[in-house]
Amino acid sequence: MSKELHIIGGGLAGSEAAWQAAQLGATVVIHEMRPKVETFAHKTGDLAEMVCSNSFRSDDSEQNAVGLLHWEMRQAGGLIIEMADKHRLPAGGALAVDRDAFSQAVTARITAHPNITVEYGEITELPKDGHWIVATGPLTSSSLGQSIASATGAEALAFFDAIAPIVYAESIDLDVAWRQSRYDKGETEEERTAYLNCPMSKDEYEAFIDALLAADKTEFHEGETATYFDGCLPIEVMAERGRETLRFGPMKPVGLTNPHAPDEKPYAVVQLRRDNKLGTLYNIVGFQTKMKYGAQTDVFKTIPGLQQARFARLGGIHRNTFLNSPTLLDEEMRFRAHPNIRFAGQITGVEGYVESAAMGLLAGRLAAAELTGGQLPKVPETTATGALVTHITGGAEAKTFQPMNVNFGLFPPVDAKGGRRGRKERYRAYTDRAKVDWQTWLTEQSQVEAAE
């Protein structure tokens, strides 16, 4: 059997898996179908291209599970988190990046690595021989998807992902909109003013909801059921659940004061987050949509401050496939039916850029160890990475398995010493425990590598 590691997919998970394995001495070949084979959402042939959002979400490693995942990836020498930090944009307490500079930097680092080769072209079938990681993400090609479905003995599960529109900053009316992060969150003035806010009165909000509900939307094929991941719901789907749903979701008016009218409390607020370092592009936060293009421009231009908006990219919706991983993958992320193949990233049923990259990090390390005849110690499920991989490889209920972000509900409970803990104290206990256990695991892994 070849000692090379082949990775299908050069997204966040595939790039991170390649980097980790190469750093551990493995010879790696990434197979990326872009730009030869295009997708609905991607615009370039760069590796690790971010298409839905430019945010890695909260960077708080003491009170937030995804922030803890950031911390674990930094400790493990993660390429994706390193490049995210290098190309960071002000976003309050979140980690947002200049998406073009980020993907270009990842591509440069990957292609410069002496142990990594990138081959451009589509892999249409699951390979039978060799060491492989499949990290094709939500936009797995139809031919490879059919091969995976055939190999699993069942249809892959599917749901629909939506992306939000991006607006040219110069077209936003700053006599109406203002700069402020919610609750003025951030350590610097730049972070505290990282978002643009567009206020709405009650009448404006009601008119917006009416227009949203009446707009032309993408139709699905006959017999196709639209199942959405709750963390990425199209705004019109949220509106259909109740007229106030958006006002308690992405359009909530709390933690903000309009300097143009400080005595008037907005009924709802639309936030836009900077999308590139130059500050020329802003994405509309939480505004994933399945509206048709013409309808999007009509509806979004009813938002105060966006009446003259020009769009660098409109929103859209695409099919997203993922495995029923609890039944198909073992605890080392290997495909039970073909153990020479591992799966990583969003196709395993994790949701989010960070989670996908983290599963790539783990898969790359596991594969590199296997190539040398070794075996890594099991990742503690008390860590963010361990809790996530445990969930997808057996911790979740297979019959109801759906994509999942990392969250403290996946962690083993902490002991309530001295009585019941409050939420902040409990979350801090989770992260304190995780950091110790993650560092211990990394040390144990280094010892295994040294012994080999």
Number of C-alpha atoms within 10 A of each C-alpha: 8 9 14 16 23 25 28 26 28 30 26 31 35 33 27 31 35 34 28 25 26 22 18 15 15 23 19 27 19 25 22 24 22 20 15 11 12 13 15 11 17 15 13 14 19 21 25 25 23 21 15 21 23 25 24 19 19 20 20 17 19 19 20 21 26 25 24 26 30 28 21 23 23 15 13 15 15 21 24 27 23 16 18 23 15 14 20 21 26 26 26 26 20 19 22 25 27 23 23 18 18 26 25 18 20 25 19 13 15 23 14 11 14 12 19 22 17 17 14 17 14 18 15 16 13 19 15 11 11 13 22 25 28 27 30 29 25 21 19 23 19 10 14 16 20 17 15 20 15 13 15 18 9 11 16 18 16 21 17 19 25 24 25 24 24 24 24 17 22 14 16 21 16 16 8 17 23 22 22 25 25 21 12 19 18 18 11 12 14 16 19 20 21 25 26 24 29 25 27 22 15 12 10 16 24 14 14 18 21 14 18 23 17 13 18 15 18 13 11 9 8 6 6 8 11 13 15 19 16 12 13 19 20 25 23 21 17 16 17 14 10 11 15 17 16 24 18 12 13 18 23 18 22 15 11 20 21 19 13 12 11 10 9 12 16 20 17 24 26 25 26 23 28 27 27 22 16 10 15 14 21 24 29 24 19 22 25 24 26 27 25 17 16 12 17 22 19 14 20 20 16 18 20 21 23 20 16 16 20 17 18 14 15 20 23 23 20 16 16 21 23 24 26 27 26 23 18 20 23 19 16 21 26 23 21 16 13 16 15 18 23 25 28 33 33 30 27 30 30 27 20 23 24 26 28 25 31 31 28 32 30 25 30 32 24 23 30 29 21 15 19 13 9 15 17 20 12 12 22 17 19 24 29 32 27 22 22 27 32 23 23 28 22 17 13 19 13 15 9 7 17 23 21 21 18 24 15 21 9 22 20 12 12 13 12 12 7 6 7 10 14 9 10 12 13 18 19 15 18 25 24 15 14 24 21 12 18 24 15 14 18 17 12 14 19 13 12 15 15 8 8 10
